[in-house]
């Protein structure tokens, strides 16, 4: 594969995750009416996706260490396609929740293998730059996806959003089948044996260098999931933003993520991996505290939510490439397992954040602002406490 081919394949697989969550965000408030369910119950279509995405990585990562990246990638894409069809024709909310869980298994398999492919192909700093390039391109999905999803919801209803998943994954399966070559040149025959599996995870989990990037990375992902899971309810139900306009609101915030990835690439060249992460987490803290301060001062306007989302997404655009590559960098022989454990911890953090946002929603902006500031403070503190263990 040429670097350009690899970049586009990695980008396409990374796009599956925001495609799976962002396109149907505008439909979340309407699912409560369609299925006569509470917001907390509807949130399970998102939280179960997060659970499936997190737990399956513990298996798909080692499988790619044992059998190679290509076959596991293709299997994950096939699972994603089949489950997307099931979501589109879900007769009940319970069926949709289960189908979303299976969809997450396929999605996470593709994403975790891309992390391992980057580790196979690049040194840490170069891998971070490749990840940042892919993240810049990937941001097109969360920018355009909610806009498309908003109009699809108004015109055709929530089922149409899963049609987008079906079409996109079909194209990706064709592209990967045609272009993807095996990058795992050191297959680990012990990777999927129970004893070897636990030994690998124990070795990774005992490494301070792994946690130095994983903890702030997981909290950074949780910080954006606070808005992914809560912003549509706040903007549409509390602040009166029309459903068809919600996509533009979300797209504006994703422009911050795009800008953050561009800044990240420049900072990596100038100050290195560890110090770039410090810049990103500082911006996260500033965004969270500003949001809380404005809400406490009585500034209850949709622009406050959008501005806070923009800052949080900008910070994540800096943090994400650093943490994704930094956590996996020390583990050449266990790149798949390290990527899987990183993804598992990240999804647990996102699950806790989204569950809390759904449970704490009381018809005001305050719970969302408090959660955003709290997660940002924890992220900032973790970066400082673990700074001496970070590789550069």
Phi and psi in degrees as a GROMACS rama.xvg file:
@    title "Ramachandran Plot"
@    xaxis  label "Phi"
@    yaxis  label "Psi"
@TYPE xy
-76.7887  159.32  UNK-2
-55.9729  -35.8809  UNK-3
-67.3801  -42.1139  UNK-4
-62.4128  -45.0774  UNK-5
-61.4773  -41.1695  UNK-6
-59.9811  -45.2199  UNK-7
-71.1188  -35.382  UNK-8
-66.9405  -44.115  UNK-9
-61.4584  -43.8303  UNK-10
-61.658  -44.5511  UNK-11
-60.7239  -42.6097  UNK-12
-68.0808  -39.3934  UNK-13
-65.5574  -29.6155  UNK-14
-66.8171  -23.1086  UNK-15
-58.3429  -38.3071  UNK-16
-66.8413  -54.4558  UNK-17
-65.1856  -30.334  UNK-18
-61.825  -37.188  UNK-19
-74.9442  -23.5801  UNK-20
-107.43  -36.8867  UNK-21
-85.7393  -33.6237  UNK-22
-64.0215  -33.2564  UNK-23
-102.475  14.2445  UNK-24
-60.1546  -40.736  UNK-25
-67.0426  -17.1614  UNK-26
-85.0898  -15.6212  UNK-27
-55.4468  -51.1597  UNK-28
-61.7851  -28.8382  UNK-29
-81.3356  -23.8675  UNK-30
-63.5736  -29.405  UNK-31
-62.7915  -37.7477  UNK-32
-76.1936  -41.2231  UNK-33
-62.9047  -42.7081  UNK-34
-102.091  5.61888  UNK-35
52.5009  51.2617  UNK-36
-121.818  165.363  UNK-37
-82.5284  159.04  UNK-38
-56.6376  -38.715  UNK-39
-63.2422  -37.4109  UNK-40
-69.6751  -42.8725  UNK-41
-62.9618  -34.2698  UNK-42
-60.1414  -20.0072  UNK-43
-66.1794  -23.877  UNK-44
-64.5066  -24.7119  UNK-45
-91.5457  -45.2476  UNK-46
-67.38  -37.1072  UNK-47
-69.3182  -30.9311  UNK-48
-62.3616  -42.8822  UNK-49
-64.2211  -41.6392  UNK-50
-62.6444  -47.1155  UNK-51
-62.6263  -40.5863  UNK-52
-63.7289  -40.0987  UNK-53
-74.6985  -47.7276  UNK-54
-71.8095  -38.2604  UNK-55
-65.1407  -24.818  UNK-56
-64.7491  -26.7028  UNK-57
-66.1115  -21.5713  UNK-58
-100.597  -45.4653  UNK-59
-66.3279  -33.7181  UNK-60
-62.0064  -55.7372  UNK-61
-60.344  -35.142  UNK-62
-59.439  -38.9569  UNK-63
-72.4416  -27.5594  UNK-64
-67.5252  -34.9035  UNK-65
-84.7487  -48.6019  UNK-66
-104.839  -8.87442  UNK-67
108.195  160.55  UNK-68
-74.6634  -40.6448  UNK-69
-64.1962  -52.2783  UNK-70
-64.0087  -35.106  UNK-71
-70.8606  -37.3932  UNK-72
-60.5322  -48.4923  UNK-73
-64.7744  -38.3566  UNK-74
-63.7828  -41.754  UNK-75
-63.3913  -40.6737  UNK-76
-65.3927  -36.794  UNK-77
-65.2455  -41.0528  UNK-78
-62.8433  -42.1403  UNK-79
-61.3056  -43.4149  UNK-80
-63.4058  -47.521  UNK-81
-63.0661  -41.9907  UNK-82
-71.908  -28.674  UNK-83
-65.4319  -38.4508  UNK-84
-62.3717  -42.0564  UNK-85
-62.5747  -40.5296  UNK-86
-62.3485  -41.2465  UNK-87
-63.5345  -28.9966  UNK-88
-111.144  20.1593  UNK-89
-60.9616  124.017  UNK-90
-82.5348  -23.6132  UNK-91
-135.483  164.663  UNK-92
-66.3517  -38.0776  UNK-93
-61.0257  -43.1669  UNK-94
-61.9699  -42.411  UNK-95
-63.0585  -41.1582  UNK-96
-62.2609  -44.1078  UNK-97
-65.2614  -43.066  UNK-98
-63.8425  -35.1651  UNK-99
-65.7156  -36.0333  UNK-100
-61.8286  -46.6365  UNK-101
-65.9917  -38.9491  UNK-102
-58.453  -39.554  UNK-103
-64.4549  -34.8743  UNK-104
-60.2932  -46.672  UNK-105
-65.9948  -40.9992  UNK-106
-62.8579  -47.6  UNK-107
-66.6209  -32.8453  UNK-108
-61.1547  -44.4487  UNK-109
-64.0979  -42.1152  UNK-110
-69.7478  -43.8193  UNK-111
-66.9874  -34.1839  UNK-112
-67.6117  -34.2466  UNK-113
-63.6107  -37.658  UNK-114
-61.5906  -42.7683  UNK-115
-67.3316  -37.1207  UNK-116
-62.3188  -41.7686  UNK-117
-61.8775  -42.028  UNK-118
-65.5158  -36.3118  UNK-119
-64.1649  -32.2993  UNK-120
-103.353  -18.1171  UNK-121
-139.215  154.672  UNK-122
-72.0472  163.616  UNK-123
-53.1849  -50.9624  UNK-124
-65.666  -42.5872  UNK-125
-65.5166  -38.153  UNK-126
-63.4065  -39.0219  UNK-127
-63.9609  -38.5671  UNK-128
-67.6685  -40.7136  UNK-129
-62.2278  -42.7339  UNK-130
-63.1458  -38.7148  UNK-131
-65.9393  -39.9801  UNK-132
-61.6035  -46.6456  UNK-133
-62.3266  -37.5057  UNK-134
-66.1941  -36.3739  UNK-135
-62.221  -44.7894  UNK-136
-68.9446  -38.9616  UNK-137
-60.7434  -29.9576  UNK-138
-62.6259  -14.4974  UNK-139
-61.119  -33.6048  UNK-140
-68.0868  -53.6389  UNK-141
-67.8006  -17.7126  UNK-142
-76.6583  -50.0789  UNK-143
-89.9541  -27.9422  UNK-144
-58.1655  -52.1503  UNK-145
-62.8164  -32.6321  UNK-146
-63.9146  -48.5362  UNK-147
-60.4382  -44.3697  UNK-148
-62.9835  -37.0995  UNK-149
-62.5803  -45.6964  UNK-150
-71.2427  -35.3491  UNK-151
-64.1283  -38.6076  UNK-152
-62.8124  -45.3261  UNK-153
-66.8782  -39.8175  UNK-154
-85.6578  -40.2799  UNK-155
-128.005  -11.867  UNK-156
95.2956  176.841  UNK-157
-68.9435  -25.5395  UNK-158
-65.2198  -27.9634  UNK-159
-64.5333  -28.402  UNK-160
-64.2621  -32.9125  UNK-161
-74.9447  -20.335  UNK-162
-62.8827  -33.986  UNK-163
-63.0495  -42.4547  UNK-164
-59.4833  -43.0886  UNK-165
-62.5377  -46.5683  UNK-166
-65.7616  -46.1397  UNK-167
-63.3242  -45.5048  UNK-168
-65.8283  -35.4442  UNK-169
-60.8395  -42.65  UNK-170
-65.2321  -41.0235  UNK-171
-66.5097  -38.8919  UNK-172
-61.0134  -43.4905  UNK-173
-62.4004  -44.9189  UNK-174
-65.8817  -43.9665  UNK-175
-67.5766  -40.374  UNK-176
-62.3678  -32.1537  UNK-177
-83.5616  -36.2229  UNK-178
-112.876  -28.1874  UNK-179
-72.8371  127.347  UNK-180
-113.536  161.026  UNK-181
-71.6388  130.92  UNK-182
-110.05  -11.3786  UNK-183
-83.3542  99.5218  UNK-184
-95.3251  2.23218  UNK-185
-132.932  63.1669  UNK-186
-60.7612  133.269  UNK-187
-99.2764  106.493  UNK-188
-67.2745  -18.5613  UNK-189
-92.8348  -3.50543  UNK-190
-62.6001  -33.2875  UNK-191
-102.93  -1.25081  UNK-192
-76.136  143.917  UNK-193
-56.1239  -46.663  UNK-194
-64.5209  -43.536  UNK-195
-67.6055  -36.0794  UNK-196
-63.1425  -48.9106  UNK-197
-65.7245  -35.9028  UNK-198
-65.6663  -42.3259  UNK-199
-62.6514  -46.9997  UNK-200
-66.9266  -35.2416  UNK-201
-64.915  -40.2077  UNK-202
-65.9019  -42.8634  UNK-203
-66.2288  -44.9791  UNK-204
-67.7101  -21.2819  UNK-205
-86.7124  -0.984735  UNK-206
-90.3055  116.694  UNK-207
-60.7135  -30.4015  UNK-208
-63.7745  -34.1631  UNK-209
-64.583  -47.4499  UNK-210
-72.9528  -23.6024  UNK-211
-62.1983  -27.7246  UNK-212
-104.634  -30.351  UNK-213
-68.9759  -43.5156  UNK-214
-62.9915  -53.6529  UNK-215
-65.1556  -30.7156  UNK-216
-65.9522  -42.8809  UNK-217
-65.3021  -40.9496  UNK-218
-69.9513  -32.2317  UNK-219
-65.9347  -40.7094  UNK-220
-66.6281  -38.8968  UNK-221
-61.6887  -35.0412  UNK-222
-64.0714  -36.1294  UNK-223
-80.8342  -26.4556  UNK-224
-71.4615  -23.7392  UNK-225
-56.2524  -43.1529  UNK-226
-81.8576  -37.4432  UNK-227
-58.206  -41.3812  UNK-228
-86.2129  -23.4958  UNK-229
-113.524  -20.4837  UNK-230
-66.4015  -37.7686  UNK-231
-64.5735  -39.1311  UNK-232
-65.5949  -43.3991  UNK-233
-67.4183  -46.946  UNK-234
-70.2964  -43.5669  UNK-235
-81.8894  -47.1118  UNK-236
-86.628  -32.73  UNK-237
-96.0005  -46.5617  UNK-238
-99.3633  -1.40488  UNK-239
76.7492  20.0861  UNK-240
-70.4759  132.986  UNK-241
-67.6567  146.86  UNK-242
-56.0224  -43.8889  UNK-243
-68.4854  -14.3186  UNK-244
-94.5309  -13.5204  UNK-245
-59.9091  -38.765  UNK-246
-57.6962  -37.4661  UNK-247
-68.3212  -36.3477  UNK-248
-62.2808  -47.2338  UNK-249
-66.0966  -39.5253  UNK-250
-61.4335  -38.219  UNK-251
-60.8634  -42.1039  UNK-252
-66.7224  -33.5274  UNK-253
-70.6734  -23.967  UNK-254
-58.5112  -31.3004  UNK-255
-63.6242  -41.8157  UNK-256
-62.4525  -43.5763  UNK-257
-58.9223  -46.0923  UNK-258
-62.2316  -37.7864  UNK-259
-63.6163  -39.4568  UNK-260
-67.3703  -34.8792  UNK-261
-67.5448  -43.6006  UNK-262
-62.0458  -39.7763  UNK-263
-58.5889  -45.4339  UNK-264
-60.583  -38.2883  UNK-265
-71.2396  -41.7614  UNK-266
-67.0758  -36.3956  UNK-267
-59.5805  -38.8489  UNK-268
-69.1155  -34.3332  UNK-269
-91.5005  -41.037  UNK-270
-124.094  -3.35903  UNK-271
89.3259  175.189  UNK-272
-67.1294  -50.7741  UNK-273
-64.7906  -45.6339  UNK-274
-72.1852  -29.4316  UNK-275
-63.1874  -40.7917  UNK-276
-62.9951  -36.7712  UNK-277
-61.0651  -42.152  UNK-278
-61.469  -44.6853  UNK-279
-64.4303  -43.7487  UNK-280
-70.723  -29.2771  UNK-281
-65.5503  -41.0305  UNK-282
-64.7987  -37.0096  UNK-283
-59.3958  -46.3706  UNK-284
-62.1735  -42.8382  UNK-285
-61.1413  -41.7622  UNK-286
-65.9124  -42.8496  UNK-287
-65.6313  -43.8392  UNK-288
-69.0518  -35.6164  UNK-289
-65.1865  -42.2939  UNK-290
-59.7804  -48.6595  UNK-291
-63.7205  -42.5179  UNK-292
-62.7017  -40.7485  UNK-293
-68.5618  -40.2448  UNK-294
-65.9545  -42.7999  UNK-295
-64.8669  -27.9107  UNK-296
-81.764  -4.02752  UNK-297
95.164  10.2044  UNK-298
-82.629  79.735  UNK-299
-99.6322  82.5245  UNK-300
-141.204  151.898  UNK-301
-61.0835  -28.4947  UNK-302
-66.2501  -28.2431  UNK-303
-66.1666  -44.482  UNK-304
-64.0508  -44.8779  UNK-305
-63.6611  -42.9485  UNK-306
-63.1574  -39.6301  UNK-307
-68.3934  -41.1518  UNK-308
-60.8329  -41.2554  UNK-309
-60.3607  -47.4109  UNK-310
-65.4839  -42.3642  UNK-311
-64.6285  -42.7257  UNK-312
-66.9126  -36.8469  UNK-313
-60.8917  -44.7989  UNK-314
-63.4144  -40.7868  UNK-315
-65.5276  -32.8256  UNK-316
-62.8169  -27.9123  UNK-317
-83.7673  -43.2473  UNK-318
-70.3789  -41.2586  UNK-319
-61.4852  -50.6758  UNK-320
-60.5523  -35.5803  UNK-321
-66.3996  -47.9951  UNK-322
-73.8538  -35.7616  UNK-323
-64.194  -39.0993  UNK-324
-87.8632  -36.6102  UNK-325
-65.0452  -36.4578  UNK-326
-70.3308  -31.9362  UNK-327
-92.2068  -20.1125  UNK-328
-52.9231  -40.2683  UNK-329
-74.8277  0.244868  UNK-330
-124.562  75.0905  UNK-331
-64.307  -44.3977  UNK-332
-79.9214  -13.5981  UNK-333
-128.084  34.8738  UNK-334
-61.0721  -40.4392  UNK-335
-65.1284  -44.2416  UNK-336
-65.2501  -41.701  UNK-337
-64  -41.7616  UNK-338
-64.7959  -37.1575  UNK-339
-66.371  -44.383  UNK-340
-66.8161  -38.8877  UNK-341
-57.8729  -47.5707  UNK-342
-64.4899  -37.3501  UNK-343
-62.4355  -48.7524  UNK-344
-63.3534  -39.5709  UNK-345
-62.9196  -43.2654  UNK-346
-70.9336  -31.9569  UNK-347
-62.1431  -43.8296  UNK-348
-62.6267  -42.3833  UNK-349
-66.6444  -38.6544  UNK-350
-62.4722  -46.5926  UNK-351
-61.33  -41.0671  UNK-352
-65.0093  -48.6701  UNK-353
-67.8081  -36.5981  UNK-354
-64.5825  -42.9271  UNK-355
-65.3793  -39.8461  UNK-356
-61.5161  -43.7273  UNK-357
-65.7604  -40.0783  UNK-358
-73.7099  -31.7553  UNK-359
-90.8281  -7.11773  UNK-360
-61.0753  123.666  UNK-361
-129.071  18.244  UNK-362
87.9009  8.50216  UNK-363
-129.798  175.435  UNK-364
-86.4639  -16.0053  UNK-365
-61.1377  -46.929  UNK-366
-58.725  -39.9278  UNK-367
-64.3854  -41.9164  UNK-368
-67.0988  -42.5198  UNK-369
-62.3366  -42.3925  UNK-370
-65.8162  -43.1105  UNK-371
-60.4656  -45.9449  UNK-372
-67.2462  -39.5328  UNK-373
-64.4178  -44.7812  UNK-374
-64.5179  -41.6268  UNK-375
-63.4501  -38.8213  UNK-376
-65.4497  -41.4362  UNK-377
-63.9561  -40.2323  UNK-378
-62.9427  -46.2081  UNK-379
-60.5604  -44.7615  UNK-380
-64.8515  -41.3528  UNK-381
-64.6816  -36.9258  UNK-382
-63.3843  -41.1062  UNK-383
-71.287  -41.2257  UNK-384
-67.9498  -30.1493  UNK-385
-105.929  12.2466  UNK-386
-61.7478  -32.9066  UNK-387
-71.6152  -13.0943  UNK-388
-97.4632  -3.53456  UNK-389
-78.9177  135.118  UNK-390
-82.5298  156.155  UNK-391
